[in-house]
């Protein structure tokens, strides 16, 4: 794998990448600019009234660069509520709201805007998965809950992912290629096992089953005081996450590290290095490469682990900076929106 120096794009807009890394888009004032991976402008898409950091943010881009996905807030593009999740055609410029039911109606209170980290597009681009905040009675500001849904972009069918119970908080969904295996974090009791704290679940929507991911091969459940920052490979066979728990004998640094779990064997392996630790892991669609940011300041501070060669590759070109002002400025923001592979 050859890694060239990264080229900073500045703060001209919020950037999102296609998962095949052939295209990227920048959310600008009143428009979205679409580029290829040679930094050549392909098209400008008008989005009147749009203000980056003010009322919208790009969250995904299709691999053919024909469709873009973004969230809104401050009432942009909605007649009621805070905002919504939208698709825009790069060809026609037409927008379509996605966080609605089959009839196009809002199905929760939706008085709050969605978060970029709570949205994912399946690899086949047929499903969008999102977490949405609500109140249990849909009328008051109390008894809040957050639920995860899968929206089929072809049929419009909406499916609740994190069980059927009311109450509780679920977040950070990540989808397999076909949208049938969905990774997420939740405090809802979805399995009969004893659990403590925020649980990392894998849902199989075909048979409505749930599996605890934050569990060792011998059945020990562990937590992460750093948040999970988890991701899943397209084939649904590998999960990467961050935790301060020591899960291997060589982990003695007492800080957050990045681990990979092979779901068939349940084997867990640390991939970040002892001195630097690791946060914000993202896995390539084929499960071969895992990118992450070091926990302790280090230059280079972005790294890629190759599962085939067992080598760690440094990504040059950026100074260490773990305190980005905006999500779009840090490695987590880039990883959440697309892929560098």
C-alpha positions in Angstrom: 0.0 0.0 0.0 1.4 3.4 -1.0 0.4 6.4 1.1 1.0 9.9 -0.3 1.1 13.0 1.9 -2.3 14.3 2.9 -3.4 17.5 1.3 -5.3 19.8 3.8 -8.6 21.0 2.2 -8.9 24.0 4.6 -12.2 25.0 6.1 -14.0 26.0 2.9 -16.7 23.5 3.7 -17.6 20.2 5.2 -16.1 17.3 3.3 -17.5 13.8 2.8 -15.9 10.9 0.8 -17.4 8.1 -1.3 -16.5 4.7 0.2 -14.6 3.7 -3.0 -12.5 6.9 -2.5 -13.1 8.1 -6.1 -15.1 11.2 -5.2 -15.5 13.7 -2.5 -17.9 16.6 -1.9 -17.7 19.8 0.0 -20.7 21.5 1.6 -20.5 25.2 0.8 -22.7 28.3 1.1 -25.9 27.7 -1.0 -24.2 24.8 -2.9 -22.3 21.5 -2.8 -19.1 21.1 -4.8 -18.4 17.7 -6.2 -14.8 16.6 -6.9 -13.0 13.5 -8.2 -10.0 12.1 -6.2 -7.6 14.2 -8.4 -9.2 17.3 -6.8 -10.8 18.2 -10.1 -14.2 19.9 -9.8 -17.0 17.9 -11.4 -20.1 19.8 -10.6 -21.7 22.4 -8.4 -25.1 21.5 -7.0 -27.3 24.3 -5.9 -28.8 24.1 -2.4 -30.3 27.5 -1.7 -30.2 28.6 1.9 -27.6 26.1 2.9 -24.9 27.3 5.4 -22.1 24.9 6.3 -21.8 24.7 10.1 -25.0 26.8 10.3 -27.8 24.6 9.2 -26.5 21.5 7.3 -23.7 19.0 7.1 -22.8 16.4 4.4 -22.7 12.8 5.8 -22.3 10.5 2.8 -21.7 10.3 -1.0 -22.6 7.4 -3.3 -19.8 5.6 -5.1 -21.0 6.9 -8.5 -21.3 10.4 -7.1 -24.9 10.6 -8.3 -26.4 11.0 -4.8 -25.4 12.9 -1.7 -26.7 12.7 1.8 -26.9 15.4 4.4 -28.5 16.4 7.7 -30.1 19.7 8.5 -30.9 21.7 11.7 -32.3 25.1 12.6 -35.4 24.3 10.6 -33.6 24.0 7.2 -35.8 22.2 4.6 -38.4 21.2 7.1 -41.8 22.7 7.9 -41.7 21.5 11.5 -39.1 20.1 13.9 -35.4 20.9 14.1 -34.2 19.3 10.8 -33.9 16.0 9.0 -31.9 13.5 6.9 -32.0 14.2 3.2 -30.8 12.8 -0.1 -30.0 15.1 -3.0 -29.5 14.1 -6.7 -26.3 15.4 -8.2 -28.1 15.2 -11.6 -31.4 17.0 -11.0 -30.7 18.8 -7.7 -33.9 17.4 -6.3 -34.0 16.6 -2.5 -35.8 13.8 -0.7 -36.3 13.5 3.0 -35.3 10.0 4.4 -36.1 10.1 8.2 -39.8 9.6 7.4 -42.1 6.6 7.1 -43.3 4.9 3.9 -46.0 7.7 3.5 -43.4 10.4 3.8 -44.6 11.4 7.3 -42.4 12.1 10.4 -42.9 9.2 12.7 -41.4 10.6 15.9 -41.4 14.0 17.7 -38.3 14.9 15.7 -37.8 18.1 17.7 -34.0 17.5 17.6 -31.6 17.3 14.6 -29.7 14.1 13.8 -26.0 13.7 14.5 -23.5 12.9 11.7 -22.0 10.0 13.8 -25.5 8.5 14.1 -26.0 7.9 10.3 -24.5 5.2 8.0 -25.1 4.2 4.4 -24.9 0.4 3.7 -22.2 -0.5 1.2 -24.7 -1.5 -1.5 -26.3 1.9 -1.0 -29.8 0.4 -0.6 -30.2 1.2 3.0 -29.6 4.2 5.3 -29.3 3.5 9.1 -29.8 6.3 11.6 -30.4 7.0 15.3 -33.1 9.5 16.1 -34.0 11.1 19.4 -37.6 11.2 20.6 -39.8 11.5 23.6 -41.8 8.5 24.6 -45.2 10.2 24.4 -44.1 12.4 21.4 -45.5 15.5 23.0 -43.3 16.5 25.9 -39.6 17.1 26.4 -39.3 14.5 29.1 -38.7 10.8 29.0 -36.3 11.0 26.1 -35.1 8.0 24.2 -33.0 7.4 21.1 -33.8 4.6 18.7 -32.2 3.1 15.6 -34.0 2.6 12.3 -33.1 1.2 8.9 -34.7 2.9 5.9 -34.7 1.0 2.6 -34.0 3.6 -0.1 -35.8 1.6 -2.8 -39.0 0.5 -1.1 -39.1 3.2 1.6 -39.7 0.6 4.2 -38.7 1.5 7.7 -37.4 -1.0 10.3 -36.7 -0.6 14.0 -33.2 -2.1 14.6 -32.6 -2.0 18.3 -35.5 -4.2 19.6 -39.1 -3.1 20.3 -38.8 -1.8 23.9 -39.6 1.8 24.6 -37.1 3.9 26.5 -33.3 3.7 26.4 -30.6 5.2 24.2 -29.0 3.7 21.2 -26.4 5.4 18.9 -23.5 5.1 16.4 -24.9 2.6 13.9 -22.6 1.0 11.4 -23.8 -1.3 8.6 -22.5 -4.3 6.7 -22.6 -4.2 2.9 -26.2 -5.5 2.6 -27.6 -3.7 5.6 -28.6 -6.9 7.4 -25.9 -6.8 10.1 -25.9 -3.5 12.1 -23.4 -2.6 14.8 -24.5 -0.1 17.4 -24.1 1.0 21.0 -27.0 0.9 23.5 -28.0 0.8 27.1 -31.1 -1.3 26.2 -31.2 -4.8 27.5 -31.4 -6.9 24.3 -29.9 -10.1 25.6 -30.4 -12.1 28.9 -26.8 -11.9 29.9 -25.6 -9.7 32.7 -24.2 -6.4 31.3 -22.8 -3.3 32.9 -22.7 0.1 31.1 -23.0 0.9 27.4 -23.1 -2.3 25.4 -21.8 -2.8 21.9 -24.3 -4.9 20.0 -24.5 -6.5 16.6 -28.0 -6.9 15.3 -28.9 -9.5 12.6 -32.1 -8.0 11.2 -32.9 -11.1 9.2 -33.6 -13.2 12.4 -34.0 -10.3 14.9 -31.1 -11.6 17.0 -28.5 -9.6 19.0 -24.9 -10.4 19.9 -22.7 -8.7 22.5 -19.5 -7.6 20.9 -17.7 -6.3 24.0 -17.2 -9.8 25.3 -14.0 -11.9 25.3 -13.7 -15.4 23.9 -14.1 -16.8 27.4 -17.3 -14.8 28.0 -16.0 -11.8 30.0 -17.9 -8.6 29.3 -15.7 -5.4 29.3 -16.5 -1.7 29.0 -14.9 1.3 27.4 -14.7 4.6 29.3 -13.6 6.2 26.0 -16.7 5.3 24.0 -16.6 2.4 21.5 -15.8 4.3 18.2 -16.7 1.0 16.5 -16.9 0.0 12.9 -17.8 -3.2 10.9 -16.4 -4.7 7.7 -18.7 -4.9 4.6 -18.9 -8.7 5.0 -19.9 -8.4 8.6 -17.1 -10.7 9.8 -14.8 -8.1 11.6 -15.5 -5.4 14.1 -13.0 -2.8 15.3 -13.4 -0.7 18.5 -11.5 1.3 21.1 -11.4 0.6 24.8 -9.2 1.2 27.8 -9.7 -2.3 29.0 -6.6 -4.6 28.7 -7.8 -7.5 26.5 -4.4 -9.0 25.6 -1.3 -9.8 27.8 0.8 -7.2 25.9 -1.6 -4.3 26.7 -0.1 -2.5 29.7 -0.3 1.1 28.8 -3.5 2.0 30.7 -4.9 4.1 27.8 -7.3 3.6 24.9 -6.3 1.0 22.4 -7.8 -0.2 19.1 -8.8 -3.9 18.9 -10.3 -6.0 16.1 -12.7 -8.9 16.8 -13.2 -11.8 14.3 -16.8 -12.7 14.8 -16.6 -16.3 13.7 -13.8 -17.3 16.1 -14.5 -14.5 18.7 -10.7 -13.9 18.7 -9.8 -10.3 19.8 -6.4 -8.8 18.8 -4.9 -5.4 19.6 -3.7 -3.5 16.6 -2.6 -0.2 18.1 0.9 0.2 19.5 1.8 0.1 23.2 3.3 3.6 23.4 0.7 5.5 21.4 -2.5 3.7 22.0 -5.3 4.4 19.5 -8.8 5.9 19.0 -11.4 6.4 16.2 -10.8 3.1 14.3 -12.2 2.6 10.8 -12.0 -0.7 8.8 -11.8 -1.0 5.0 -14.7 -2.7 3.2 -12.7 -5.9 2.7 -11.6 -6.0 6.4 -7.9 -5.8 5.5 -6.9 -2.3 6.6 -7.8 -0.5 9.9 -7.1 3.2 10.1 -6.9 4.9 13.5 -5.6 8.0 15.3 -3.0 7.7 18.0 -4.2 8.4 21.6 -1.0 10.0 22.7 0.5 12.8 20.7 2.8 11.4 18.0 3.9 12.4 14.6 2.7 10.9 12.3 -0.5 10.6 14.3 -2.6 8.8 11.7 -1.9 5.1 11.1 -3.1 2.1 9.1 -2.8 -1.5 10.2 -2.5 -4.1 7.5 -4.0 -7.4 8.6 -2.3 -9.4 5.9 1.3 -8.2 6.5 0.7 -7.3 10.2 2.5 -4.0 9.5 1.6 -0.6 10.7 1.8 2.1 8.1 2.2 5.8 9.0 0.1 8.4 7.1 2.4 11.5 6.6 1.5 15.1 6.0 -0.3 16.3 9.2 0.9 17.5 12.6 -0.5 15.9 15.7 -3.8 17.5 16.7 -6.3 15.6 18.9 -8.6 18.5 19.7 -10.3 19.5 16.5 -12.8 22.3 16.8 -15.2 20.8 14.3 -15.9 17.1 13.6 -15.0 17.7 9.9 -11.5 18.7 10.9 -10.4 15.5 12.6 -9.8 12.0 11.5 -13.0 10.7 13.1 -15.0 13.1 11.0 -13.3 11.9 7.8 -13.7 8.2 8.8 -17.3 8.6 9.7 -18.2 10.1 6.4 -16.4 7.8 4.0 -13.2 5.9 3.5 -9.6 6.6 2.8 -9.0 3.1 1.4 
